[in-house]
Amino acid sequence: MKIDRRNALSLLALTGAAPFAITETKAAYTGHVTFDHGVASGDPLQDRVVLWTRVTPAAANSLDIPVEWEAAHDPAFRNIASHGRTTASADRDFTVKVDVEGLKPAQTYFYRFRAGKTVSPVGHTRTLPAGPVKDIVLAFVTCALYPGGFFNAYDDIAKLERVDAVVELGDYYYEYGAKPEDYGMSIGEKIGRVPDPPHDTVTLADYRARHAIYKRDADLQAAHARAPWICVWDDHETANDSWAGGAENHNPKTEGPWIDRERAALRAYYEWMPIREPAPGRAFESINRSFQFGDLASLIMVESRLVARSHQLEYDKPGDLPLTVYDSKDPDTRKPVTDPAVAMKVWAAVKAGNPPPAPYTLGPDIPKLNAILNDPERLMLGPRQEEWLKLEIEKSVALKQTWQILGNQVVMARTVAPSLYRALGKEKVQAILANLPDSPYRARVAAGIELFSYDIPFDPDGWDGYPAARERVYDAIKASNGNVVVLSGDSHAAWVNDLHDASGQRVAAEFGVTSVTSPSVGDFMPNLDLGKIFMAQNKEVVFCDQNRKGYTLITITPETVTGELIAVDHLSKPYKRGTLVTYRVTPADGPGVGEIIKI
């Protein structure tokens, strides 16, 4: 799908002019303005970086607002590196985005904007290095639910002594509304964080308003001003569980055609985020791109939601999960029923609205489920992006870069659903359920525990829902002899995973980034260490924490990639922070990486 769009970037080089010089223009807004949403930079390259802000006029109007910008080598702006002017227009919600060219590699720059007599806050950015590189420090973030808590993780990143870039893996914001039953509002109402608009975002005005309330957050502003950001979207930037043809949280009957909602969401995203927009001829949804860190690493960002993804299975959606009849007389030896007459009797009772007669129950038809999931036609990236990814890894290896860092939205490791019955015994599980608050979540948790007592993938929305597509990615990694480390978002949990192909060969390492504020399954059972159960029941899971919030700090050197999982309290200010765990990955001769070691 291609969507007509205007070129968003306007840059006029004033090579002989003084900083912030204005030339006369036709009718323009001359009233008071503010910079309520801070400043940001993004998509750094060796010679350029995108600068962003939003100008807020004091009076509603549709006139253009002249805006000047400058980038300097020093915070006092005595040594100007580049400067120019553009306009903030109502057509782009008064956002401003310029691609500043002609910069030097591995240089720190300070930048600011001015509209009339008002000067913006000062931002701090940095270009990518060229040639030999000693090390890189990157902060990876994902899943920031505004009513789910305070953005303390962003504040902590802003205070880091060093961070070369912040990499955002998706779910920068959420589309849900502010009804008491809406996602996160049980916390949001208590701490005064209520999303705007108070309903699900559907229209262009809705998505713009949601961006605006996020960027009014002081902690998020501080993190944007601290370092350049490299961003991709996941599903909530449009709607929950989005795919190439729709989304779980989209109803065409009441919310209109999906393409209109997607177009509105992406237009607002490009307006409000410090990201380059697709080149002419590329689909509006194509934001896969790569960033070169000298001779050390390539950061390869993929798009896994809107370009090609096949519809994901949803376990709680009627008809998505194939079911069969089980004899559960002995729960420890529960077996599928093979007698057609018995199966027909059970199905007849269920279709009549009755529960399955004892001792029978309905459960996942695992062979049928596996057949569906393993269909090679199920797409995550799509053929063109798969080929692009293969070439990017090969190019990185050919350039003799030690590492290929894959920025990816969803968890890649194989993770079987955690069976609490197997880990704790049925009696202890029932006691845990009895102690949960009596709420709609209690029934959902109980249903989930029962479902996860079967050997099924934990998350069909992740790469486990697209195993053939995952093997094609693994084939590309093996063919290149690269050293790939995957960084993944979406799961609201912290992971360190040892990725193996279908034959059992180690292919890559994965650091799954926990959420800034969004709840995980562990939050619904706070007295249970669900992460340890994942580790015990999944051979690819080296470490898992299903409760803490925060971010992952990655330090890359020629010898190692070190992942420090930072835990940050999100329900109070001031907050506590600490290192949850640190793991190190080393390169390997040939395909894959070396052993993943806790330090």
C-alpha distance (Angstrom), angle and dihedral (degrees) to the residues before:
residue distance angle dihedral
M1 . . .
K2 3.79 . .
I3 3.78 122.8 .
D4 3.78 124.2 -159.9
R5 3.76 110.7 -116.2
R6 3.76 138.8 165.6
N7 3.74 123.1 -118.0
A8 3.80 102.9 -92.5
L9 3.76 99.1 -163.3
S10 3.78 120.0 84.5
L11 3.79 117.8 179.8
L12 3.81 127.6 167.9
A13 3.80 115.6 -176.0
L14 3.79 110.3 -141.2
T15 3.78 96.0 -166.5
G16 3.78 96.4 170.0
A17 3.78 99.9 32.4
A18 3.76 131.1 98.5
P19 3.81 117.5 -108.4
F20 3.79 113.7 -80.0
A21 3.79 93.5 10.5
I22 3.81 113.4 162.1
T23 3.76 127.4 -152.5
E24 3.76 121.1 -158.3
T25 3.78 115.8 -91.4
K26 3.77 134.4 -179.8
A27 3.80 120.9 -87.2
A28 3.78 109.3 -25.6
Y29 3.77 137.4 164.2
T30 3.79 110.7 -90.4
G31 3.81 100.7 173.6
H32 3.76 128.5 108.3
V33 3.82 118.5 -63.5
T34 3.78 137.2 -175.0
F35 3.79 135.7 -158.1
D36 3.80 97.0 -133.2
H37 3.80 95.5 160.2
G38 3.77 100.8 51.7
V39 3.78 126.2 -134.4
A40 3.79 133.5 -70.4
S41 3.77 141.7 -176.1
G42 3.77 131.1 -158.4
D43 3.79 152.3 160.2
P44 3.83 94.0 46.3
L45 3.79 118.8 -164.3
Q46 3.80 130.2 177.2
D47 3.81 92.7 -88.3
R48 3.79 106.3 22.0
V49 3.77 148.1 29.3
V50 3.80 136.3 -168.5
L51 3.82 116.0 -113.8
W52 3.82 120.7 -160.2
T53 3.78 141.3 -174.4
R54 3.78 140.8 147.7
V55 3.79 123.2 -128.9
T56 3.81 116.7 -149.0
P57 3.82 115.0 -157.5
A58 3.80 116.4 -146.4
A59 3.81 90.9 -134.0
A60 3.79 127.3 44.0
N61 3.79 109.9 -106.9
S62 3.79 143.1 136.7
L63 3.80 98.1 -131.8
D64 3.78 120.7 119.1
I65 3.80 117.1 -106.1
P66 3.82 116.6 -140.7
V67 3.81 110.0 -129.6
E68 3.78 129.4 -171.9
W69 3.78 126.7 -162.5
E70 3.75 137.2 -171.6
A71 3.79 137.5 -174.2
A72 3.79 120.3 -155.1
H73 3.78 140.5 -177.1
D74 3.82 91.5 -128.6
P75 3.82 135.0 43.9
A76 3.83 91.2 -120.4
F77 3.84 89.9 59.3
R78 3.81 93.6 -129.5
N79 3.82 93.5 128.6
I80 3.80 105.4 50.9
A81 3.81 116.1 -162.0
S82 3.81 98.7 -179.0
H83 3.78 139.4 -11.4
G84 3.76 140.9 173.2
R85 3.76 146.1 140.4
T86 3.76 140.6 -104.4
T87 3.80 137.1 158.9
A88 3.77 136.3 -102.5
S89 3.79 109.9 -138.4
A90 3.78 135.5 -173.0
D91 3.79 87.9 -124.6
R92 3.82 88.4 69.7
D93 3.80 95.5 34.9
F94 3.83 89.3 -102.4
T95 3.80 91.5 -68.7
V96 3.80 118.3 145.6
K97 3.78 126.7 -150.7
V98 3.80 126.8 173.2
D99 3.80 129.8 176.0
V100 3.79 104.2 -140.6
E101 3.79 110.7 -151.1
G102 3.78 134.4 -172.4
L103 3.81 96.7 50.6
K104 3.81 127.2 143.3
P105 3.83 124.4 -109.3
A106 3.81 120.4 -100.0
Q107 3.79 92.7 9.0
T108 3.79 129.6 139.9
Y109 3.80 115.9 -132.9
F110 3.79 133.8 -174.0
Y111 3.80 118.2 -147.6
R112 3.78 141.1 -175.6
F113 3.78 142.6 167.9
R114 3.80 134.1 -135.7
A115 3.79 131.9 -159.2
G116 3.79 113.9 -178.4
K117 3.78 107.0 -43.0
T118 3.81 94.7 -24.3
V119 3.80 119.2 101.1
S120 3.80 121.8 -161.7
P121 3.79 126.2 -130.0
V122 3.80 114.1 -82.6
G123 3.78 119.2 -102.6
H124 3.80 130.2 -156.5
T125 3.81 121.0 -141.9
R126 3.78 139.9 163.0
T127 3.79 136.7 -152.7
L128 3.80 122.8 -130.6
P129 3.80 120.0 -94.3
A130 3.79 126.2 -110.0
G131 3.80 128.2 -153.0
P132 3.82 121.7 3.2
V133 3.80 113.3 12.5
K134 3.80 124.9 -168.5
D135 3.80 98.3 -164.4
I136 3.81 146.5 -24.8
V137 3.80 129.7 -146.6
L138 3.81 117.9 -156.9
A139 3.81 129.6 176.0
F140 3.81 114.4 -149.1
V141 3.80 119.8 -156.4
T142 3.80 137.1 173.6
C143 3.81 144.8 161.2
A144 3.80 109.5 34.5
L145 3.81 110.3 -179.8
Y146 3.81 107.1 -169.1
P147 3.83 97.3 -148.9
G148 3.81 91.2 37.9
G149 3.79 94.9 80.5
F150 3.78 145.0 -62.5
F151 3.79 120.6 -43.8
N152 3.81 91.8 -120.5
A153 3.80 91.1 142.7
Y154 3.80 89.0 64.8
D155 3.79 90.8 49.4
D156 3.80 89.8 51.5
I157 3.80 91.4 51.3
A158 3.80 90.1 50.3
K159 3.81 88.8 56.5
L160 3.81 96.4 50.0
E161 3.78 114.6 122.7
R162 3.78 88.9 -133.6
V163 3.78 135.1 14.5
D164 3.80 120.5 151.0
A165 3.80 95.3 -167.2
V166 3.79 141.3 -11.4
V167 3.81 114.1 -128.5
E168 3.81 114.2 -155.5
L169 3.81 112.9 -159.7
G170 3.79 98.5 -167.3
D171 3.79 144.2 -76.9
Y172 3.80 88.6 81.2
Y173 3.78 84.4 161.8
Y174 3.82 137.2 2.8
E175 3.77 128.2 -123.1
Y176 3.82 98.7 -144.0
G177 3.80 124.9 117.0
A178 3.81 134.5 -124.7
K179 3.79 104.5 -101.3
P180 3.82 113.2 131.9
E181 3.80 90.5 -107.2
D182 3.82 94.9 47.1
Y183 3.78 120.9 112.7
G184 3.80 111.6 -72.1
M185 3.80 96.8 -2.5
S186 3.80 93.8 116.7
I187 3.81 84.2 70.9
G188 3.80 99.0 28.6
E189 3.80 94.5 60.8
K190 3.81 91.3 51.5
I191 3.80 96.4 50.5
G192 3.80 98.9 35.4
R193 3.80 98.6 -109.3
V194 3.79 106.1 133.4
P195 3.81 118.5 164.0
D196 3.79 122.7 -122.8
P197 2.97 123.8 -108.2
P198 3.83 94.7 37.8
H199 3.81 91.2 -138.2
D200 3.81 133.8 60.0
T201 3.79 112.1 -68.6
V202 3.80 111.2 -108.7
T203 3.81 109.6 140.9
L204 3.79 131.2 57.8
A205 3.82 89.7 -105.6
D206 3.82 89.6 52.1
Y207 3.79 94.4 52.3
R208 3.79 92.4 45.1
A209 3.81 90.4 52.1
R210 3.81 91.3 49.4
H211 3.82 91.5 51.4
A212 3.78 88.9 48.5
I213 3.80 96.6 54.5
Y214 3.80 90.8 48.0
K215 3.80 92.9 51.3
R216 3.79 91.9 48.6
D217 3.81 86.9 65.9
A218 3.82 108.0 107.8
D219 3.81 94.5 -145.5
L220 3.79 92.9 52.4
Q221 3.80 90.6 46.3
A222 3.80 89.9 52.5
A223 3.81 92.9 51.9
H224 3.80 91.7 47.9
A225 3.79 91.0 50.0
R226 3.83 92.1 47.8
A227 3.83 100.2 63.1
P228 3.80 143.0 -12.6
W229 3.79 116.0 -78.7
I230 3.81 128.1 -138.8
C231 3.80 108.3 -159.5
V232 3.78 142.2 -175.4
W233 3.76 128.8 174.3
D234 3.78 128.2 -120.3
D235 3.80 123.9 -171.3
H236 3.82 106.4 -62.9
E237 3.80 93.2 62.2
T238 3.81 82.9 73.8
A239 3.84 108.2 11.7
N240 3.79 137.6 -47.4
D241 3.81 116.4 -68.2
S242 3.78 94.1 2.0
W243 3.80 120.8 -178.1
A244 3.80 136.0 171.5
G245 3.80 93.3 -70.9
G246 3.80 107.0 31.7
A247 3.79 144.5 -44.6
E248 3.79 141.0 -98.4
N249 3.80 90.1 -117.9
H250 3.80 95.7 51.4
N251 3.78 126.8 90.6
P252 3.82 112.5 -171.6
K253 3.80 90.9 -162.2
T254 3.80 93.4 62.0
E255 3.82 103.3 18.2
G256 3.78 102.3 39.5
P257 3.81 130.7 -123.3
W258 3.80 115.1 -15.9
I259 3.80 91.9 -130.3
D260 3.82 90.5 61.1
R261 3.80 92.6 50.9
E262 3.80 92.3 45.4
R263 3.80 91.1 48.9
A264 3.81 91.4 50.5
A265 3.81 92.6 47.9
L266 3.80 94.7 48.7
R267 3.79 94.2 44.6
A268 3.81 89.7 54.4
Y269 3.82 90.4 44.9
Y270 3.80 92.6 54.6
E271 3.80 90.8 45.8
W272 3.80 95.8 49.7
M273 3.82 103.9 34.3
P274 3.84 128.3 75.3
I275 3.79 93.1 -121.3
R276 3.80 132.9 121.7
E277 3.75 113.5 -110.6
P278 3.81 123.0 -122.6
A279 3.77 115.5 -78.0
P280 3.81 116.8 -113.9
G281 3.78 110.2 -75.3
R282 3.80 95.2 28.5
A283 3.78 121.8 109.1
F284 3.79 115.3 -101.5
E285 3.82 89.0 -119.0
S286 3.82 95.3 53.0
I287 3.78 106.4 105.5
N288 3.81 97.4 143.2
R289 3.81 106.9 128.2
S290 3.79 140.9 141.8
F291 3.81 137.6 -126.4
Q292 3.80 124.8 -152.5
F293 3.81 120.6 -141.9
G294 3.79 99.6 -166.9
D295 3.79 115.2 -95.3
L296 3.80 93.0 -27.2
A297 3.79 110.9 69.0
S298 3.76 149.3 -13.0
L299 3.81 118.6 -139.9
I300 3.80 107.2 -149.6
M301 3.81 115.8 -167.2
V302 3.81 118.2 -162.6
E303 3.82 132.0 -164.0
S304 3.79 111.8 -136.2
R305 3.81 105.5 166.0
L306 3.78 118.8 53.6
V307 3.80 109.5 19.5
A308 3.80 102.5 62.0
R309 3.82 113.7 -21.4
S310 3.80 114.6 140.8
H311 3.79 117.3 -133.5
Q312 3.80 109.2 -76.6
L313 3.79 123.5 -131.7
E314 3.80 115.2 -107.6
Y315 3.78 113.1 -155.4
D316 3.81 92.9 -154.8
K317 3.80 95.6 47.6
P318 3.82 112.1 96.9
G319 3.78 110.9 -113.0
D320 3.81 97.5 16.3
L321 3.80 97.6 90.5
P322 3.82 112.8 57.9
L323 3.82 110.3 -131.7
T324 3.77 135.8 -157.4
V325 3.81 136.9 180.0
Y326 3.80 119.7 -92.5
D327 3.77 130.8 -167.7
S328 3.82 102.8 -131.8
K329 3.79 99.0 177.6
D330 3.80 86.1 122.0
P331 3.83 108.1 28.1
D332 3.80 90.9 -161.2
T333 3.80 91.3 59.5
R334 3.80 99.4 32.7
K335 3.81 108.6 165.9
P336 3.80 135.4 -174.2
V337 3.80 114.0 -102.5
T338 3.80 111.8 -113.9
D339 3.82 98.3 -178.8
P340 3.85 105.9 98.6
A341 3.81 92.7 -154.7
V342 3.81 92.5 55.9
A343 3.80 91.6 45.2
M344 3.81 91.6 50.6
K345 3.81 91.1 50.3
V346 3.80 91.8 52.1
W347 3.80 93.5 46.1
A348 3.81 90.9 48.8
A349 3.81 90.3 55.6
V350 3.80 92.3 48.4
K351 3.81 93.4 48.0
A352 3.81 88.6 51.3
G353 3.81 88.5 58.5
N354 3.78 97.3 -102.3
P355 3.81 129.2 122.3
P356 3.81 116.8 -102.5
P357 3.81 109.5 -83.7
A358 3.82 114.5 -106.3
P359 2.95 132.3 -63.4
Y360 3.81 90.2 22.4
T361 3.77 130.3 84.9
L362 3.77 139.0 173.2
G363 3.78 120.0 -112.2
P364 3.81 140.8 157.8
D365 3.79 115.9 -56.9
I366 3.79 92.5 -131.5
P367 3.84 98.7 -168.5
K368 3.82 91.0 50.8
L369 3.80 91.4 44.7
N370 3.80 91.6 51.7
A371 3.79 91.0 47.4
I372 3.80 90.3 54.3
L373 3.77 94.9 46.2
N374 3.81 95.1 44.9
D375 3.79 94.2 54.1
P376 3.83 103.6 127.2
E377 3.80 88.9 -144.2
R378 3.80 90.5 68.6
L379 3.80 104.3 104.3
M380 3.78 133.0 -156.4
L381 3.81 104.1 165.3
G382 3.79 100.4 8.0
P383 3.82 127.9 -128.3
R384 3.80 97.3 -75.7
Q385 3.79 94.5 50.0
E386 3.81 91.8 43.0
E387 3.81 88.9 55.7
W388 3.80 90.8 45.3
L389 3.81 90.7 51.4
K390 3.80 91.2 49.6
L391 3.82 90.9 51.4
E392 3.81 92.5 46.5
I393 3.81 91.8 53.6
E394 3.80 90.9 46.1
K395 3.81 91.0 48.4
S396 3.79 91.3 51.4
V397 3.80 91.7 50.6
A398 3.81 91.1 46.5
L399 3.81 88.9 53.4
K400 3.82 86.7 54.6
Q401 3.79 92.4 -119.3
T402 3.80 107.2 161.4
W403 3.80 97.2 -142.1
Q404 3.77 139.9 39.7
I405 3.82 110.8 -161.1
L406 3.80 112.8 -162.3
G407 3.81 115.0 -154.0
N408 3.79 103.5 -154.7
Q409 3.79 133.4 169.9
V410 3.83 104.3 -139.8
V411 3.81 136.5 37.6
M412 3.80 112.9 -82.5
A413 3.83 101.9 -168.0
R414 3.78 123.0 99.1
T415 3.79 105.7 -104.7
V416 3.77 122.2 178.5
A417 3.80 113.3 -153.1
P418 3.82 110.0 -91.7
S419 3.81 111.6 -106.8
L420 3.79 107.7 -146.3
Y421 3.79 90.2 -175.8
R422 3.81 89.8 59.2
A423 3.80 93.4 43.9
L424 3.81 100.6 42.5
G425 3.79 109.8 11.0
K426 3.78 126.0 -109.7
E427 3.80 95.6 -88.8
K428 3.80 94.1 57.2
V429 3.82 91.5 44.6
Q430 3.81 90.5 53.9
A431 3.80 89.4 50.8
I432 3.81 90.6 52.2
L433 3.81 90.8 51.0
A434 3.79 91.5 48.3
N435 3.80 90.2 56.2
L436 3.80 95.1 51.3
P437 3.82 117.8 102.6
D438 3.78 113.0 -92.4
S439 3.80 99.6 -107.6
P440 3.80 139.3 120.0
Y441 3.81 87.3 -87.5
R442 3.81 91.0 62.1
A443 3.80 92.1 63.4
R444 3.80 90.8 44.4
V445 3.80 92.0 50.1
A446 3.80 90.6 49.9
A447 3.82 91.2 49.8
G448 3.79 90.3 47.6
I449 3.79 93.0 50.8
E450 3.78 90.2 52.0
L451 3.80 93.0 47.3
F452 3.80 92.2 46.8
S453 3.79 90.7 55.4
Y454 3.82 84.4 81.1
D455 3.81 121.8 76.9
I456 3.78 98.2 -106.1
P457 3.82 132.0 131.8
F458 3.78 113.0 -81.5
D459 3.81 96.8 -136.2
P460 3.82 120.7 22.3
D461 3.82 87.7 179.5
G462 3.82 88.1 67.4
W463 3.80 128.8 63.0
D464 3.82 89.2 -71.4
G465 3.80 85.4 74.2
Y466 3.83 89.8 57.4
P467 3.83 106.5 38.4
A468 3.82 96.0 156.0
A469 3.81 90.5 52.9
R470 3.80 88.9 48.6
E471 3.81 91.1 53.2
R472 3.79 89.6 53.3
V473 3.82 89.2 55.0
Y474 3.81 89.5 48.2
D475 3.81 90.1 49.9
A476 3.81 89.5 54.3
I477 3.81 91.1 50.4
K478 3.81 92.9 48.9
A479 3.81 93.3 46.9
S480 3.81 91.2 55.6
N481 3.83 98.3 47.4
G482 3.78 85.9 -134.2
N483 3.80 129.5 157.8
V484 3.80 101.6 -124.6
V485 3.78 125.7 -173.1
V486 3.81 115.4 -175.1
L487 3.82 122.3 -149.3
S488 3.81 113.2 -163.0
G489 3.79 136.6 -174.2
D490 3.82 136.5 -177.8
S491 3.81 101.5 72.7
H492 3.84 98.8 86.4
A493 3.80 87.8 -135.7
A494 3.81 137.5 95.7
W495 3.81 116.6 -113.7
V496 3.78 141.3 175.8
N497 3.80 108.1 -168.6
D498 3.79 135.8 -176.5
L499 3.82 104.6 -143.5
H500 3.82 118.3 -146.8
D501 3.77 131.2 178.0
A502 3.80 123.4 -126.0
S503 3.80 91.0 -83.0
G504 3.81 92.3 54.4
Q505 3.81 97.2 -105.5
R506 3.81 115.6 144.1
V507 3.79 107.5 -115.0
A508 3.79 107.1 167.5
A509 3.79 145.8 -21.7
E510 3.79 124.5 -109.1
F511 3.78 133.3 -153.6
G512 3.80 110.9 -165.6
V513 3.79 110.7 -155.1
T514 3.79 118.5 -137.9
S515 3.79 121.6 -135.0
V516 3.77 128.5 -86.6
T517 3.82 89.6 -132.9
S518 3.83 111.4 -27.6
P519 3.82 116.7 120.7
S520 3.80 122.9 -113.7
V521 3.78 131.5 -155.4
G522 3.81 86.9 -95.0
D523 3.80 91.0 63.8
F524 3.78 90.8 65.8
M525 3.82 90.3 57.8
P526 3.82 101.8 35.0
N527 3.80 95.8 168.4
L528 3.79 93.2 56.0
D529 3.81 123.6 80.6
L530 3.78 95.2 -138.8
G531 3.79 91.3 169.9
K532 3.80 91.6 67.0
I533 3.80 89.9 53.2
F534 3.81 90.0 53.3
M535 3.80 88.9 50.8
A536 3.81 93.5 48.9
Q537 3.80 95.1 47.9
N538 3.83 101.1 38.7
K539 3.79 121.5 60.9
E540 3.81 93.4 -160.5
V541 3.82 93.4 54.9
V542 3.81 109.3 90.4
F543 3.80 94.4 169.9
C544 3.80 135.2 2.7
D545 3.79 134.5 175.7
Q546 3.79 116.6 -178.0
N547 3.80 98.7 -177.3
R548 3.81 114.1 47.6
K549 3.80 126.4 86.8
G550 3.79 127.3 -150.5
Y551 3.81 136.9 82.4
T552 3.81 142.5 -78.3
L553 3.79 122.5 -106.4
I554 3.80 112.9 -155.0
T555 3.81 122.2 -163.9
I556 3.80 114.8 -168.4
T557 3.81 124.5 -163.1
P558 3.81 131.1 159.7
E559 3.82 88.5 -97.9
T560 3.82 103.5 41.1
V561 3.76 150.1 8.9
T562 3.80 107.5 -140.6
G563 3.78 120.4 -164.9
E564 3.79 118.4 -161.0
L565 3.80 112.0 -169.3
I566 3.80 105.3 -148.8
A567 3.82 118.1 -156.9
V568 3.81 116.4 -155.3
D569 3.80 125.9 -178.8
H570 3.80 110.1 -120.0
L571 3.81 105.7 -175.5
S572 3.80 101.3 65.3
K573 3.79 144.1 38.1
P574 2.96 124.9 -111.5
Y575 3.78 91.8 38.9
K576 3.78 140.2 -162.5
R577 3.78 123.7 -124.2
G578 3.77 134.1 -176.1
T579 3.77 144.7 153.2
L580 3.77 110.8 -83.6
V581 3.80 94.9 -168.3
T582 3.82 139.8 -33.7
Y583 3.81 126.7 -140.9
R584 3.79 131.6 -177.9
V585 3.81 130.5 -149.8
T586 3.80 124.5 -163.2
P587 3.81 129.9 -160.2
A588 3.78 120.9 -100.5
D589 3.77 134.3 -147.3
G590 3.77 105.5 -111.1
P591 3.81 126.6 -0.6
G592 3.79 121.0 -7.3
V593 3.79 131.2 15.0
G594 3.77 135.3 -77.9
E595 3.76 126.2 -96.2
I596 3.80 119.6 -51.8
I597 3.81 105.9 -123.1
K598 3.79 130.3 -167.6
I599 3.82 113.2 -133.2
